[in-house]
Amino acid sequence: MTIDLLIVLDMPQYSRDHLAEAYTVHYWPNPADHPRLLQDPLMKKIRAVQTNGSFGIKRPYIEAMPALEIICAIGAGFEGIDVDAARERGIVVTNGAGANAASVAEQAWALLLSTVRRVPWCDRAVREGRWNEARKIMPSVTGKNLGIFGLGHVGMQMARRGAMGFDMEVGYCSRTRRADVSYRYFDRLQDLAAWCDVLMIAAPGGPETYHAVNREILQALGPAGFLINVARGSLVDSNALIEALREERIAGAGLDVIEGEPAVPQAFLDLPRLLLSPHVAAQSPDAIKAMIHKVRANLDAHFAGRPVLSPIPV
């Protein structure tokens, strides 16, 4: 018996082929085509959906799939999935927590070092013949205080690199205090921001964390502080960040995720102390392979009648 799987976002060929080894894959990567899905007879056959957190899948589509049993988010995030609609039907929802953590943490550190040491600016200046102008005194990272907002899989990878690679004292703020680490715990993000020199964001998206990094948090971070976001753009108030950078109330920022992406505020493009990358933190071959293998493992477990590996938190 075939099991019909719907993929609703753009995925590399390897990922599609890996799932097609065991499932009948229906590939709808273009969001403009999705309204037609609601009327497509295919929807009656779909038993599994693969999506991600930022794209998700909404109630009308879930309700249009009477045979749907499981929704798999390929990354750690699942904020775009209508979890209430899924649970009303007993549909299993999984994510890929931990599968891309190393790659995302590496991008965070690439952004941090490049921002603090102004690597893109120095490169451009040397190419333009401004050697002496580029030779400025710049801050170091070693020995500073590293604050992490969200100490999950990605946050732990960030912390390990900071503590072991750069002799940093690590503090964190999260919904719950972890008993398995000795890092300093802050129950308020504002207190963490006031304590740290670098604030890295690794918390989940969604209504609970919307604009968690606002004017007050940036003010607490201070004129020598740096902000790095590789989580979701919605966690940072873009207007507050623009003001803080323009007025030099923080030293710099590096963003792999932007609120409203792929649209980028024009003001972002005019800020010399802001470094941007296009949501590529998880886009390493190793991470992509690990994420799709986790999707496949969750699907295989479910359809074999076993518990899934990574159900979303209740």
ROVEXTOR-202505 format. One line per field, with one value per residue (C-alpha): residue number from 0; x, y, z. Coordinates in steps of 0.2 Angstrom, whole numbers, plus 5000, padded with zeros to 4 digits. Example, Ala and Ser with C-alpha at 12.3 -4.5 7.8 and 13.67 -1.06 7.14 Angstrom:
% residues 2
tidren = [0:1];
X = [5062:5068];
Y = [4978:4995];
Z = [5039:5036];
***
This chain:
% residues 314
tidren = [0:1:2:3:4:5:6:7:8:9:10:11:12:13:14:15:16:17:18:19:20:21:22:23:24:25:26:27:28:29:30:31:32:33:34:35:36:37:38:39:40:41:42:43:44:45:46:47:48:49:50:51:52:53:54:55:56:57:58:59:60:61:62:63:64:65:66:67:68:69:70:71:72:73:74:75:76:77:78:79:80:81:82:83:84:85:86:87:88:89:90:91:92:93:94:95:96:97:98:99:100:101:102:103:104:105:106:107:108:109:110:111:112:113:114:115:116:117:118:119:120:121:122:123:124:125:126:127:128:129:130:131:132:133:134:135:136:137:138:139:140:141:142:143:144:145:146:147:148:149:150:151:152:153:154:155:156:157:158:159:160:161:162:163:164:165:166:167:168:169:170:171:172:173:174:175:176:177:178:179:180:181:182:183:184:185:186:187:188:189:190:191:192:193:194:195:196:197:198:199:200:201:202:203:204:205:206:207:208:209:210:211:212:213:214:215:216:217:218:219:220:221:222:223:224:225:226:227:228:229:230:231:232:233:234:235:236:237:238:239:240:241:242:243:244:245:246:247:248:249:250:251:252:253:254:255:256:257:258:259:260:261:262:263:264:265:266:267:268:269:270:271:272:273:274:275:276:277:278:279:280:281:282:283:284:285:286:287:288:289:290:291:292:293:294:295:296:297:298:299:300:301:302:303:304:305:306:307:308:309:310:311:312:313];
X = [5000:5007:5008:5005:5016:5014:5029:5024:5040:5055:5067:5083:5083:5092:5078:5064:5073:5076:5058:5053:5062:5047:5033:5024:5029:5019:5029:5020:5035:5026:5015:5005:4999:4993:4975:4972:4977:4961:4951:4963:4956:4974:4970:4959:4974:4987:4992:5008:5014:5032:5034:5045:5042:5041:5030:5020:5003:4986:4969:4960:4973:4973:4954:4955:4965:4954:4967:4981:4990:5007:5015:5034:5043:5060:5069:5067:5053:5035:5027:5018:5009:4992:4995:4977:4969:4981:4978:4959:4961:4974:4987:5005:5016:5035:5050:5069:5075:5094:5097:5104:5110:5129:5127:5116:5128:5142:5133:5130:5148:5153:5141:5148:5167:5164:5153:5165:5181:5172:5179:5167:5172:5190:5190:5181:5193:5208:5201:5198:5216:5211:5224:5228:5210:5205:5218:5207:5207:5193:5185:5190:5178:5189:5185:5169:5151:5141:5122:5111:5092:5085:5096:5090:5100:5106:5109:5119:5130:5133:5137:5150:5159:5159:5165:5178:5184:5184:5185:5168:5157:5140:5123:5106:5088:5075:5057:5065:5081:5092:5098:5112:5122:5132:5129:5122:5103:5093:5074:5073:5080:5083:5094:5104:5106:5113:5125:5132:5143:5136:5118:5114:5096:5092:5074:5059:5047:5029:5017:5026:5043:5037:5048:5056:5071:5064:5070:5072:5083:5094:5096:5101:5114:5122:5134:5148:5136:5133:5117:5116:5100:5099:5082:5067:5066:5050:5060:5068:5059:5067:5063:5070:5086:5088:5086:5099:5112:5109:5111:5126:5116:5123:5140:5134:5122:5123:5106:5103:5085:5075:5057:5046:5060:5064:5059:5073:5070:5079:5086:5095:5105:5111:5118:5137:5137:5124:5129:5116:5115:5099:5093:5106:5112:5105:5109:5125:5125:5127:5113:5101:5105:5102:5086:5078:5084:5075:5059:5061:5064:5049:5038:5045:5041:5024:5018:5026:5016:5030:5032:5040:5057:5054:5036:5034:5033:5016];
Y = [5000:5017:5031:5049:5062:5081:5092:5111:5120:5120:5106:5099:5084:5073:5077:5072:5057:5051:5052:5045:5029:5024:5036:5043:5061:5075:5091:5108:5120:5136:5145:5153:5136:5131:5138:5125:5111:5114:5108:5095:5077:5073:5080:5066:5054:5063:5055:5065:5083:5089:5108:5119:5131:5148:5141:5129:5123:5131:5125:5125:5114:5102:5101:5097:5082:5069:5055:5066:5057:5066:5083:5084:5101:5099:5111:5115:5128:5124:5141:5141:5125:5126:5114:5117:5111:5096:5091:5092:5078:5068:5072:5069:5084:5082:5094:5092:5098:5096:5091:5107:5114:5113:5122:5136:5139:5140:5154:5163:5163:5168:5183:5187:5187:5195:5209:5212:5212:5221:5208:5213:5231:5227:5216:5230:5243:5233:5230:5248:5253:5260:5249:5262:5267:5249:5247:5252:5245:5233:5224:5206:5191:5181:5182:5192:5188:5178:5179:5166:5168:5150:5136:5122:5112:5127:5137:5123:5123:5141:5140:5126:5136:5152:5143:5131:5141:5159:5157:5166:5166:5160:5166:5161:5165:5152:5147:5134:5133:5118:5106:5099:5115:5127:5142:5157:5158:5174:5173:5190:5194:5212:5206:5195:5209:5220:5207:5201:5208:5198:5192:5178:5173:5155:5155:5148:5160:5163:5174:5171:5178:5191:5207:5200:5210:5227:5245:5241:5225:5234:5248:5236:5228:5244:5254:5240:5226:5215:5206:5190:5182:5165:5160:5170:5188:5190:5190:5207:5223:5229:5248:5247:5239:5252:5266:5257:5255:5273:5281:5269:5263:5245:5242:5231:5216:5201:5194:5178:5180:5196:5201:5200:5191:5190:5208:5218:5236:5249:5256:5239:5241:5258:5253:5250:5241:5228:5212:5202:5184:5177:5164:5151:5145:5128:5127:5116:5099:5090:5099:5096:5078:5076:5086:5076:5059:5065:5068:5051:5043:5051:5046:5028:5026:5033:5022:5007:5010:5016:5032:5046:5052:5070:5076:5094:5100:5099];
Z = [5000:4995:5007:4999:5006:5001:5002:5002:5000:4990:4994:4986:4975:4987:5000:4988:4982:5000:5004:4988:4992:5004:5000:4985:4985:4978:4976:4977:4981:4974:4987:4972:4967:4985:4984:4970:4982:4992:4977:4971:4973:4978:4995:5000:4998:5008:5024:5028:5025:5025:5028:5039:5054:5044:5030:5041:5036:5040:5046:5029:5021:5036:5036:5017:5020:5029:5028:5036:5050:5052:5049:5049:5051:5043:5055:5074:5072:5070:5073:5056:5058:5065:5080:5087:5071:5070:5088:5086:5073:5083:5069:5075:5073:5073:5071:5067:5084:5084:5066:5060:5077:5073:5056:5063:5078:5066:5056:5072:5076:5058:5060:5077:5072:5055:5064:5079:5068:5054:5041:5026:5029:5030:5014:5004:5010:5005:4988:4986:4991:5008:5018:5031:5033:5037:5051:5065:5083:5085:5099:5103:5108:5119:5138:5135:5142:5130:5133:5124:5123:5121:5127:5116:5104:5094:5110:5118:5102:5103:5122:5119:5106:5117:5133:5126:5110:5117:5136:5138:5153:5147:5153:5146:5147:5143:5148:5161:5169:5164:5177:5166:5164:5175:5164:5173:5172:5170:5171:5163:5145:5150:5164:5153:5140:5153:5159:5142:5129:5115:5114:5103:5099:5098:5104:5095:5085:5088:5098:5114:5108:5095:5097:5113:5108:5108:5112:5131:5128:5115:5128:5141:5129:5128:5116:5117:5115:5099:5094:5083:5077:5069:5075:5068:5062:5072:5088:5085:5083:5067:5070:5087:5080:5066:5079:5091:5077:5069:5087:5091:5106:5102:5094:5080:5074:5063:5056:5047:5048:5045:5050:5034:5024:5010:5010:5018:5025:5015:5032:5035:5019:5024:5041:5041:5058:5052:5044:5034:5027:5018:5031:5026:5043:5041:5022:5024:5015:5032:5040:5025:5025:5044:5043:5030:5038:5053:5044:5036:5053:5060:5046:5046:5065:5063:5049:5057:5073:5084:5093:5083:5087:5089:5093:5096:5114:5122];
***
